Amino acid sequence: MKLPGTVSVPGVALHDNMQKPRLISLDALRGFTIAAMIMVNFPGAEEHVYFTLQHSKWNGLSFTDTIAPIFLFVIGVSIVFAYRRRLADGTSKKSLYRKIIFRSLKIFAVGMFLNMMPDFDLNNIRWTGTLHRIALVFMFCAFIFLHTTWKQQVWITAVLLTGYWLLLTQVPTPGYDQAMLEPGINIVAWFDSKFLPGKMWQGTWDPESILSTIPSVATGITGMLTGRLLISELPAAEKVNQLMTAGLFSSILGYFWGLTFPVNENLWTSSFVLVTSGLAAMLLGALYFLADIKGYRTWAKPGIIFGANAIAAYVLADILALLFYRAKFGGEQLNEKTVNGLIHTGLSPELASLLYALFFVAVNFVPVYFLYRKKVFIKL
């Protein structure tokens, strides 16, 4: 646990005593992102989901595709707030190394626990996933922050995205005479087939692959660059202007890059990084204007509550799903029974599925609200 009044990103406190109170907009964005993650991960019926609430089959961008990069973006912003303060307090980098690695390992371990649950079949282990990627991005970005300036971080991002683009488009896929970008037929999938142990999410390839971790680190760095802007001495209105401008420019650049290197979450393409980081920057800029400049904060409370125990909420959702999506009542699973009942009232199957997903989000809100009221903040 940690002190009341602070909020955690995988092992990162957002409160910065040296500067201003923590950003309400950042806390809220983090919490609403986790709530959205739970909503899309647990629809009422897998076969009845609105298009934009599903991951894109391959190229393209849906609402669901934006959730993971926004969360990694928020982690990057939070690293700046937390580790700038610790360095200024005189904490040695050597001490921070140990904490960063240990926290990353804990997040990774929780991800493994969720992957194995509920059967714990050691013969079919998946070694990748959302928490695994969060752990790796957090670790690499934190190390980069400790040893680089913001200008160097810009260059690192450019090198990572350009290098990844060249790797996927210019290096022939093994077994083919040219670079391929099809599902399961690309150098990312080939690399996983050689070096990734265990089973893969899609059988022959995995969306949280080894090589795609490279551009996902770039997503975290874009968040760190945003954090640098937010702690600067610029007037608040100017920060909003720069956030919105940079976000718009990034999204446009990513869109046009996507004409030759498609926007693709499964490969986490460079164009995908620019488009989603741009969207995240503009979203944070808008929330910053509303909550931290104008003071309109009532809407932010649910997000803050979810964000105060974000990883705990994510894990709790997987555990509660055993009851709300697996347990049978009268020979039928609760989600199926509820969705079918809603459909019989005249609702469309997709709307019924969404309403159950929102109900499940509300169910998860209850325990995190209780923790928030008790000032209990679970920290990995």
MOMOKA-V885443 format. One record per residue. N is the residue number from 1. NEAR is the number of other C-alpha atoms within 10 Angstrom. Layout:
N;NEAR / N;NEAR
This chain:
1;10 / 2;13 / 3;10 / 4;12 / 5;15 / 6;17 / 7;25 / 8;25 / 9;27 / 10;23 / 11;24 / 12;23 / 13;21 / 14;25 / 15;20 / 16;19 / 17;11 / 18;11 / 19;11 / 20;9 / 21;13 / 22;19 / 23;18 / 24;20 / 25;24 / 26;24 / 27;26 / 28;26 / 29;25 / 30;29 / 31;26 / 32;22 / 33;22 / 34;24 / 35;27 / 36;19 / 37;19 / 38;22 / 39;23 / 40;23 / 41;17 / 42;22 / 43;27 / 44;31 / 45;20 / 46;12 / 47;10 / 48;16 / 49;18 / 50;13 / 51;12 / 52;13 / 53;17 / 54;17 / 55;19 / 56;17 / 57;12 / 58;15 / 59;20 / 60;14 / 61;20 / 62;16 / 63;14 / 64;19 / 65;22 / 66;21 / 67;20 / 68;20 / 69;26 / 70;27 / 71;24 / 72;28 / 73;31 / 74;28 / 75;30 / 76;30 / 77;26 / 78;32 / 79;29 / 80;27 / 81;25 / 82;20 / 83;21 / 84;17 / 85;19 / 86;15 / 87;13 / 88;10 / 89;10 / 90;8 / 91;12 / 92;11 / 93;15 / 94;8 / 95;9 / 96;17 / 97;15 / 98;11 / 99;14 / 100;20 / 101;17 / 102;15 / 103;20 / 104;24 / 105;17 / 106;18 / 107;22 / 108;22 / 109;16 / 110;17 / 111;23 / 112;19 / 113;13 / 114;16 / 115;20 / 116;16 / 117;13 / 118;11 / 119;8 / 120;13 / 121;10 / 122;9 / 123;8 / 124;13 / 125;15 / 126;18 / 127;20 / 128;23 / 129;19 / 130;12 / 131;23 / 132;21 / 133;24 / 134;25 / 135;24 / 136;20 / 137;26 / 138;29 / 139;21 / 140;18 / 141;23 / 142;26 / 143;17 / 144;18 / 145;20 / 146;16 / 147;10 / 148;12 / 149;12 / 150;17 / 151;10 / 152;13 / 153;20 / 154;17 / 155;11 / 156;17 / 157;21 / 158;15 / 159;14 / 160;17 / 161;23 / 162;13 / 163;15 / 164;19 / 165;18 / 166;12 / 167;16 / 168;20 / 169;18 / 170;12 / 171;15 / 172;15 / 173;21 / 174;14 / 175;10 / 176;10 / 177;9 / 178;13 / 179;19 / 180;19 / 181;20 / 182;12 / 183;18 / 184;17 / 185;17 / 186;23 / 187;21 / 188;24 / 189;25 / 190;17 / 191;16 / 192;19 / 193;18 / 194;8 / 195;9 / 196;18 / 197;12 / 198;14 / 199;17 / 200;22 / 201;15 / 202;10 / 203;8 / 204;14 / 205;22 / 206;24 / 207;20 / 208;22 / 209;24 / 210;16 / 211;18 / 212;21 / 213;18 / 214;21 / 215;27 / 216;29 / 217;29 / 218;29 / 219;30 / 220;31 / 221;31 / 222;27 / 223;28 / 224;28 / 225;20 / 226;28 / 227;21 / 228;18 / 229;19 / 230;21 / 231;16 / 232;11 / 233;9 / 234;11 / 235;9 / 236;15 / 237;13 / 238;12 / 239;20 / 240;23 / 241;15 / 242;17 / 243;24 / 244;21 / 245;16 / 246;18 / 247;25 / 248;19 / 249;15 / 250;21 / 251;24 / 252;16 / 253;15 / 254;24 / 255;18 / 256;14 / 257;19 / 258;20 / 259;10 / 260;10 / 261;20 / 262;22 / 263;26 / 264;21 / 265;29 / 266;21 / 267;27 / 268;24 / 269;25 / 270;30 / 271;28 / 272;31 / 273;29 / 274;27 / 275;26 / 276;26 / 277;31 / 278;27 / 279;21 / 280;28 / 281;27 / 282;23 / 283;18 / 284;24 / 285;24 / 286;17 / 287;23 / 288;26 / 289;19 / 290;17 / 291;19 / 292;18 / 293;13 / 294;10 / 295;11 / 296;14 / 297;14 / 298;8 / 299;11 / 300;20 / 301;15 / 302;16 / 303;23 / 304;23 / 305;24 / 306;30 / 307;28 / 308;30 / 309;25 / 310;27 / 311;23 / 312;18 / 313;23 / 314;17 / 315;16 / 316;15 / 317;23 / 318;19 / 319;14 / 320;14 / 321;15 / 322;12 / 323;13 / 324;20 / 325;19 / 326;14 / 327;14 / 328;14 / 329;11 / 330;8 / 331;8 / 332;13 / 333;15 / 334;19 / 335;25 / 336;19 / 337;15 / 338;18 / 339;25 / 340;17 / 341;13 / 342;18 / 343;15 / 344;12 / 345;9 / 346;9 / 347;14 / 348;14 / 349;20 / 350;19 / 351;17 / 352;25 / 353;28 / 354;23 / 355;18 / 356;23 / 357;23 / 358;20 / 359;15 / 360;23 / 361;21 / 362;13 / 363;14 / 364;21 / 365;19 / 366;13 / 367;16 / 368;23 / 369;18 / 370;12 / 371;17 / 372;20 / 373;10 / 374;10 / 375;16 / 376;18 / 377;22 / 378;19 / 379;19 / 380;18
